[in-house]
Amino acid sequence: MPFIPQEPAEAELQPESVKRVVVDLDSKKPEAREKMNMLLKQSDPKNRPRELSDEPPPPKTIEDKVAAAAVVLNRYRIEYKNDWDIPQSIITSKELIKGFIDRNESIELILPAFPFKSSNKSTKVLGSLPDEAERVSLLHLNGLCESVKEATENDCHLTIISDGIAYNDLLDVSDSEVWTYGQTLRSMAHELGCSNIRFSRMYQLLGSEYSHLSTLTEEQYLEMVPEFRKGLESNLPDGYNVSEEISKNADVNATYCGYKKFLETERDIKLGRSRADKENADLAKRMLNRGKAFAEAIKKRFPVSVRLSIHPSTDVNKISIALLPQDNEVPMTPWHGAVVRKVDGTITMMHAHKVQAVSHELVYQNGRPMYFRERSDLFSWNGKDVDFEYLYPTGLIVRPRDIGSAKNALCTVDMQKVRKLSELCSPVCLRGFTDTTDRRAFTAKAYDLGEVLPWEFGVIQEVKDKGGKPDRTTNSVQSREAMPMHFDGVFKLKTIIDEETGEEKQVSDAPLFQYFVCQEAAPAGDGYTLFASSNRFVNYLPQSYNIKKLSKIRWSSHSHGYFQIDLTNTRLIEPHPSLGTPCVRWLQPWPRWKTAYNSHDVSIDNGSQNLVSLIDSILFDRRVCLYFTWEKGDIVVSDNYSTLHTRTAFKGDCDRELWRIHIG
């Protein structure tokens, strides 16, 4: 369940009972830290018993579910700052969501978007068809629906209403291009498995006279576009004066200014500045009129749905969201630019003509240009013909184009390049290479990856359900149970000298990398491995819980059962051993009621216990956490510092089996 704060950040981060001591947070005096620990143990006692209880918490109330969904929607907003900074659009959505739950209906989100690629093909976009920008956007939006489903325990879907023919004639884009773009987008969503996304065309908003048009051929669609457009314009309210709205309505004014700025680069024509400004202003007003009619039609057709918007706004009447994660200060929509990726997968949206060929290469898929990628030797694999696919929200799949060829045997792979890619963009999956399930080949390649750190029982740990009766004194790794989010080696301890206190203490002795092969995969939709990226975690922190503040946080854990280990004064954030980037070091609380095996409690040493649920909720955020589906023969290398992991439960009769080697 997402973190639902009850008061502002400072109060949450520092409980009243420890505020006086927090000034000594970084003190090297042992007595100061001992005093703090004593006070912290006394604070928030209500949070501790549940960890040790065999009883699960009570079921969520409808109010709990609605509040949790509101947090999810709020976090996806363009202007999101903190969970408790809730605009009117989110408050309104809570009543709508409650209505869906009360009626036992799927929660419906509505988004007018994805009209067509920019009319300026010469400088702004890579072509007229959906590309990497749309691919990532669909995955991003599908993840939003999944998060709302998890928060509410209720189905959720998002309906994309293409507004292409509302504007294309104003921008010299053909009706045929709008149709082809929309059809390709639908095919892309299906291929990606975006089962929470639905599509609606404009004519489905226009009344019962078009209800018989359940499906249309391209020819029928093109013939009826003028009629659809006329029907749309009939929804413009009587007396609507766009100039007055621009002067008095902040959202309309912002959209108007945005349209004018957009038209400066959209219209690939040569005009004097004064004439161009006048034409763009007139065109922007026509677009606003069409947009108003479109919005009214949506309101009539979907009166109780949660309205999303691509346009920055005051978040009063609709929830303004970015359609894909990007570094841009002002978000760019997928159809107005091209995706530019760093090696680590970070996305910037840019007009295509601004991307420098000396620093970036254009990546093609099936002969179509898809996105720009930062040039790097890491993508040159000794003459191998391989494709690199970035996963959402993190990770990379490497596939040979010549599947099954002996030249693509595991023994031929440069594992140092895999290791470096894993540091930058974990996890890295090698899919379609040969001999990966061979024990000798798999083991030999581990030594090319780095120092092999053997287990007590050997080099390889075979992770599969061993069956037998569950026992709290045994480890759940070799079971079919779900597991907590963690890093490997969390309970393997070593003694060091604390830099702050000068005293000896025990800390986790974690490997640098995990090296897996999938011997048998679970059925589709079962037995996921989850990978949570520290880089993405940092990107989505609330402003009042920034990385500087969280870097001061320490936590402790006591394990009950198999491990019987105490972890104390553990840093939440550690620098990466080679990159220096902040890495999350965390163990998700795992109370007795969740497991038949080892359990453990977790507490914050120098802050509110509410931070536990905040950390968990961001680690499981679909913009941070990859739900990875294994295929037999997959090799996966994951950086155990930058990336936490866990797994979902899987069916008892499933033969899912992974082999794992730790690398230093």
N, C-alpha and C positions, 0 to 999 in steps of 0.2 A: 504494500500500500504506500502511495507517495507520502512524503513528509508534509504534514499539515500544521504549520506554525500557529501558535496562539498569541504571540506577541512579537515585537520587533527583534532584530538580530542580536543586539547587544545583550538583551535580557536572555535570549536563548543560549547564546554562546557562553555566558558567564552567570551561573545560578546565583541568586542573592546570597546564599550562604558562603560563597567562596569569592565574592567580588573583592574583598579586602586583600585577599592573598594573591589574586591574579597578577598584581603588579610584580610579584616575585617569580612569574612563570619561567623566566630564563635565568633565574638565579642559580649560581653554582653551589650555594650553601645547602648541604644535605638537610639541615634542620628545617629550612624553609620548605623544601619539597616534602619532607615527612609531615609537616603541619598541613600542607595543602592536601596531601593524600588522605590524611585523617578526616579533614573537613569534607572532602569529596565523597568519602565513603558514607558520611552521614547525610549527604544531600541526595535528593531524588530516590529515597528508599523504595518508593512505589514501583520503580522501574525494574527492580531486581527479582522479585519472587517469580514472575512469569517465566523467566529463563530456566528456573529449576522445576517448574511445575509440569506434571503429566497432563494437565488439562489445557486444551487449546483455548484461545481467547473467544469471547462470544462472537456470534456471526455479525457481520457488518449490518448496521441499520441502513435504511434508504438514505438517511442524511449523511452517513459516513461515505456511502458510495458517491453521492452527488458532490460532496466536498472534495473527494479524491479525484474525480473527473475534472472538476474545476481547476485543481492544481495542475493537472496534465495540460489542459488547454492553455492555461496561463503561461506555462513554461515554453510553449511553442510560439508565443506571441513575438512579433518583431521587437516590441518595446519592453519585453520582460525584464524586470529588475530583481524582484524578490517575491516569494510566494504570498506574502501578505499584502503586496501592492496589487489589489484586484480592481480592474476597471469595470465600468457599468456593463460592458459586453459579456464579461465573465459572470457577473451577478445575474444577468438575464438568462444566460445559458443554464444556470443551475436549475431554474424553474422548468425550463424545457427538458432538461435531462431527467429531472424527477418525474415529469409527465410520461416520458418513454418507459421508465422503469415501472411506474405505477400501472401502466397499460401492458406491461410485459412485451414491449416492442423493441426492436433494434434501434439504438440511438442513431439518429441520422444527422450527419454533418453535410452542409451544402457549400460548394465552392465553385463560383463562376471563374473559369480559367482555361488555359491551354487552347487559345484560338487558332493560331497558325504561327509559323516562323516569321520573323521580321521581314517586311517587304524589302529591306535593304540587304540583299544577299551579298553585295560586293564588299561590305566592310564589317557587318555586325555578326552574322551567323555563318554556320558551315554548310547550310543548304536549306531545303524546304521541308525536310522530314525530321521527326524526333531523333534526338541523339543522346549523348551521355547526360546532358542536363535534364532531359525528361526522364531518363532511366532512374537517376538518383532521386528526382522529385517524387516519382511514383512509389519508390521504396520508402522514402521519408514519410509520405502521407499514409501509406499502409501501416507503418510503424506507429503513427499517431493513433490510428484506429485500434491497433493492438493494445496500446497503452491505456486507452479509454476502456476497452474491454476488461483488461486486468484490474483496473481501478473499480469498476462497477459490477464485475461478474455478470455482465450483460453484453449482448452482441452490439457491435457498432460498425457502421459503414459510412463511407464518404461518397457522395454523388458529385462528380465533376460535370458541370454544365458548360459545354463549349460555347463561348460567345463569339465564335469566329465570324459568322455571317452578320453579326451586329455591327461589325467595324470594317470588314475586309474591303467592301466597295469604296470606303473612304480612303483607304490606303493602297489602292491599286493591286490588291491580291485577289486572284481568281477564286470563284466558288469551288472550282475543281481542286485547287490546292488546299482549301480548307477541308474538303471531304477527305482527301488522301492523308493529310496530317492527322485528322481525327481517327481514321480507320487504323493507321499505323500505330497510333498511341494506344488504342484498345488492344491491338495484338501484342504490343510490348507489355502492357499490364498483365495480360494472360500468361505470357511466357515467363514473367518474373514471379508469378504466383501471388500477385497482389489481390487476394480474394476479398478484401474489405472495400475495394474501390469499384464503384459503378459509374456508368456514363449516361448522360442524358443530352439529347440535342434540343435546340431551341424550340422546334415545333411542338415538343412535348410539354411546353409551358403554356401553349396558346389556346387551350380550351378543348372542349369535347369534340368539336368538328374535326379534330385531327387524331382522335383516339384510335381510329382504325389503322393508323399508320404505325403498326408495331415494328415493322422493318421496312427499310427503303433501299432500293438499289441506287447506285450512284446516278444513273440516268434520271430516275424519279426525283431524287433529291435536288439535282441541278435544275430540273424543270420547275420545281416548286419554291426555290429560294426567294424569288421576288415576293411571292405570296406570304411566305414566312416572315420576311422582313417587314412587310406592310402590317401584318398581324402584330408584330412586336411593337411597332411605333404607335399602335392604337392604345398601348398601355401607358403612354405618357399622360400624367394627370392633367386635367383641364386647368389652364391658367399657369402652368409651370413656366417660370421665367428663369432661364439658366443664368443670366447676368445677375439677377437679384440673389440667387442661391450662392453664386461665387463670392458676392460681397458680404453675405451674412452667415454662411455655413462653413465652418473651419474645414470639415472633411471635404466638401465640394471644392473649396478653394485649393486645398492641398492636391487634390486629384487634377484640377485644372492646371496648376503650375507644373505638376509632374507630366501631364500630357504635352504641354508646350515644350518642355525640356526634351522629352522623348522624341517629339516630332522634328527637332533640330537635326537629329542624326538619322531619323527613320526615313525621311523623304530624300531620296538620292537625286535631288534636282539642284540646278544652279540658279539661284535667285539673289537679288540684292538683299541686304540684311533687313531693311525696312519692310520690303514686300513680303519676304519670308516670314517675318514676325507676325505681320497682319494675317497672312494665310494660315499660319499655324494656330493663331489665337481663334480664328473662325472655325478651323477644323477641330480644335480642342472642344469648343462649345458644342459642335455637332456630335462629337463623341460622348460628351456629358449627357446630352439629350437621349442618345441611344442607350447609354448606360443607365439612366434613370428609368427608362421604359423597361429595360432588361431587369433591373432590380425589382420593379413593381410586379413584373410577371413572375419572378421567382417567389416573391412574397405571397402571391395568390396561390401558386402551385404548391409551395412548401411552407405553410404558415407557422408550423410548430417546430421546424428544423433549426438546428444551430448554424447560424450563418457565419462562414469564414470569408476572408477577403485577402487578395494579394496586395492591396494598396495600403501603405502606411496611413494611419488614421488616429483619431482620438479614442478609439476603442469604446465607443458608446453604443453604436447600433450593430456593429459586426466585429469579429475577432480578426485582427490583422496578423497574418502569419507569413513567414518566409517559406518558400516552397522547397528549398534545399539548403543544406548547411553550406556556408560560404564565408570567406574572410572579408567580404565587401562591407564597408561602413554603411552604405545604403544598399539593401538587397536588390539584386537584379533577377528578373524572372527568366525562366529557362528559354523562352522563345525570343529573348532580346539580346542574347550573347552566347558565348561559348565557354565550356568548362575548361579551366586551366588547372592542372594538378601538379603539386609538388611530388617528389618521390614518395613522401610519407602519406600521400593521398589527400592532403589538405586541398580544398577547392577554393579557387577564386573565379568569379565570373567576369569575363572581359569581352569587349568587342573584338571579333576575330582578327581584324587587321592590325590591332595593337600588340599582338603576341609576337615576340621576337623569335625568328627561326633559329638564331644562333644559340638560344637558351632552351627552346622547347621544340618538340617534334609533334607532328600531327598523327594521331593514332586512328587507324581505320578498322572497321569491322564489317565483314562481308562486302568489302568494296566501298563502304560509306564512311566519310570522315565523322568521327565521334567526339574527340576532345583533344586538347593539347596536353602533353606530358613533359615534365622537366627532363632534360637530357641527362643521362647518367650511364656510366659503364655497368651499373648494376643490372641494366636491361639488355646487356650484350652477353650472350651465353655461349661463347666459344663456337660460333657458327651454328648453334642450334636454332631451329625455326620454331619459336615459342610465342605464345600470346600471354599477356598479363591482364588480368581482370581485377579491378578494385572491387572489393566487397563493401556493402553498406551495413553498418557505419564504419567498419574498420577491417583491415585485412586485405589479402591479395591471393588470387589463384593463378598459378603458372601452369599452362597446358602446352604440350607439344602439338604442333599442327599435324604431324605424321604419327597418329596414335598407333601404338603397338610396335613401332619400329625398334630394332635392337639398338640403334644409335641413341635412343632415348631411355636406355636402362639407367636405373638409379645410380649406378657406379660412375656414370659419366657426368653427373651434375656437380657443379662447383658449389660446394656447401658453404664456403666463406661468403659467397654472394647471397646465398639464402640467409645466412646468419645476419648479414648487414641489413638486408631488406626486412628481416624480422625485427631488428632493433627499431627500424623506422616505421613499420606498418604491420604489426602483428595482428593475427597469425598469418603465416605464409603457408599456403597449401600447394603441394606438387600433385597434380591430378592428371592421370593418363600416362604416367611413366611406367616402365616395366620393371619387373623383379622387386617391387617394393615390399611384397609380403614374404620374401625369402629371408629367413632369420639371419643368415650369414651376411647377405648383402646389406640388410637394414643395420645390423650391428657395426659392420665395417665402416659404413658412412657416418656413423656417430662420431668416430675418431677424427674424421675430416672436419666435422662441425666444431669441435673443441675438446676440452678435457672431459672425459667420461667420468661421471660420479656414480659409482656402483651402489646398489642397495645391499643390505645385509645378505640377501639371498641371490645376488647376481646382478648383471648389467641391466636386464630387461625386467620391468614389472608388467605382468599381463593383467590388464584391467577388464574383468568380466564378472558376471554374476556367478558366484560359486555355489549358490543354493544354500541349503542348510537352514537351521533355525536361527533367526536374528538374536543377537546377544549384545548387551550394552558394553561388554568388555572387548568387543571386536570392532574392526574398522569397516566402515560402510563402503570403502572404495570398491571392494569386490562383491558388491550387491547391486540391485537394480534401483535402489533409492536415489532420490535427488540428493545433492550435496550443497553445502554453503559456498558462497563466493569466497575465494581465498587465493593465495599464492602458494605454490608448492614449496615444501620445506618449512612451513609456518611453525610446525611442532618439532622440527629438528633444531636443537639448540647448540649454541657455542658460547663460550665466555669471552667477554671483551671488557676493556676499561671504558667506563662512561666518560665522554669528553667533558661533560658539564660537572659531574660530581667527583670524578677521579676514582670512583669505586668500581669494583667488578660487578658485572651484571650479565645475565643470560639473554641472548637475542637469537632470532631465527637465523639458521645457517642455510640460506636458500640458494638453489642452483640458479644460474643465469638464464638457462633455456630449458624448455621441454621439447622433446623430439618424439613424435608419435608416428605410428602406422596403424591404419584401420584394417584389421584382419576380417572382421565381419561388421556390417553396418546394421543399424536398427531400421525398421520399416519407415517409410516417409512419414513425417510428422511426429516422430518418436525419438527419444534418446539424443536430444540436441546437446552439444557442448557450447557453453556460453563463454564468450571472451569479452571482457570489459576493458576498454582502452583508457589509460590514464590521461592521454592527450585530449581525448573527447570529454572525459570527466572534468578536466580543468575548464574547457570551453563552456560548459553548461552550469557552472556554479552560480548561485545567486550572488548578486553584488555584495551583499553584507556578509557572505561567507567566502570571500575570495581566497585564492591559493596562499597568499601571504598569511592570512589569519589561520587557515587550516594547517599551515606548516608548523604552527606552534602546538597543535593538538597531540596529546598522547592518549593511548588506550591500553587497557589490560583485559586479559581473558583467563578464565579457569576452565579446563577441560575435565569432564566427568566421564569416566569409563575407560576406554582403550588407551588414551594418551596420558591422562592424569598429569597434565603439565600446566604450570602457571606462566603466563606471559605478562610482564609488567612494564609500564612506562615505555610502551612501543610507539615509535613515531608513526603518525598517520601518513606523512609525506616524506619520502626520501629522494635524493637526487639519483638519477640513473647513473650506473657505474661508468659508462663511457660517454654518454651524451650530456649528462648533467641536468636533464629535464626532470620536472617533478613527477614522481611515481607514487601511486596510492598503494600503501601496505595495509591490508585490511583483512579481517576475518569476520564474515557475516555471523551474527548470533544464531545459534542452532539449539533451540530449547528441546527439552525431552519429548514434548508432545509431537514434535515434527519427525522424530526418528526412532527406530528400534535399536539404534547403535549408539556410538559415542555422541555426547552432546557437549555444548560449552556455552558459557555466558560471556558477554562482552560489555564493558563499561568504559565511559570516557573519564580519563583521570583529571582533566583540567577544563571542563566545560559541561554544558548541559547534556543530559542523556538523550535529549531530542536529536542531537547530532547523529546518533546511531541510525535513526530512520532516514535522516537526510542523506547520509552517505550511501545507505543501501538503495534508496530510491533513485539516486543519480547513477549508481553503478548498473542498475537494471533498466535504466532509461533506454528506449530503443534507438536513441541517437548516440548512445555510448556503447551499448552492448550488442555484439553480434550473436545471433542464434545460428550456429553453424551446423549444417547437415552433412554427415559423413557419407562418403562412398567407399566401397571396398577398394583397398589399395592406396588410399590417400596418405600422403606423407604430410605432416604438419609440424612446423617449427614455430614456437611461440616464445617471445621474450618474457621471462618470468618476473621481470622487474616492472616493465611498462604495462603489462597486461595481466589482470586477474582472470580467473576462470572458475567455472563450475559446470554442472550438468543437470539436465532435467531427469526425472524418473523415466524408466522404460519398462515395457511389458515383461512379465515374468518368463514368457516362453520365447523371448527374443535372444538371439545368439550374439548380440553386440559384443565385440571384443576389440580393445585397443592395446597396443604395446607401447610402453613409454620408457624412454631413457632420459636421465638428467645430464645436462651439459654445463660445465663451468666455464 
